[in-house]
């Protein structure tokens, strides 16, 4: 099941593209980040990362580090429509 239907208005989400070989590294970072966010692997290095709205700044800071360290591509996902 794709991660997108699991995301609601209390969460923010980012699409992150990394090399396939870097997925385990990124997963380890999020597992060690004390509930910062949940990582969903769509396929290969295509990831969806969701976090509580209250931790948006912290998530974006970590993703900026991943962009610099791993040349990750990060984009925002739109919030789901209400109703």
N, C-alpha and C positions, 0 to 999 in steps of 0.2 A: 504494500500500500504506500503510495507517495506520502511524504510528510505534510504537504500543503493542507490537506483537510484537517490535520491535527492542530493547526495553528489558529489561535483566536486573538481577540483584541487586547488581551492582557500580556501578549508576547510580541516581541519584535523578532524579525527574522532576516538573515543574510544568506545569500547564495555565495558559496565559496568554491572556487575552482583551484585545485592543487594537482600536482603530478600524482599519479596513482601510488607511487612509492612513498609519498608524504602523508597519506591518509592515516596510517597508524600513528605517526608522530602527532598529527593534529588531534586525533582522538585521545591520545595520552594527555595532551595539554588540557583538554576539556574535562577529562576524568579527574585531573589533579586540581582543578580550579574551583572546588567547593561550591558546586551548584551554579556556576556562572551561566551555563547554557547546556542545551541538549543538542547533540549532533546526529543528523540523519544522513546516511549515505544513499544518494539516489542511484548512482552508478559510477564506478571507478573513482576518479578524483572530484566528482561533482557532489558537493555537500550542501546541506541546508542546516544552518545553526540558528536555534531559537533561544531566546533568553527573556526573562521578565523585563518589563518596561523599566523597572527601577534600576536595572543593571545595564542599560543601553550604553552609557558612556564607557563603562568598564569593558564591555564586549567590543565596542568599536576600537578602543585602545589596543586590545589584544589582537584584533584582526589587522590593525595597522602594522603591528609588529610582524605578523605572519606575511603581510604583503612585502615587507622589507626583507625578511629572512628567507622566505620560500618562493618569492615572486607570485604569491597567491593573488587571484583575481577575486575581488569582493564586490558584490552589488546588493542593494536593498531589495527586499521582496515587498510587494504591496500588501497592506492589511486586507484580510478577507472582507467581502461585502457583508453588511448587516442585513439580516432579514431572511 
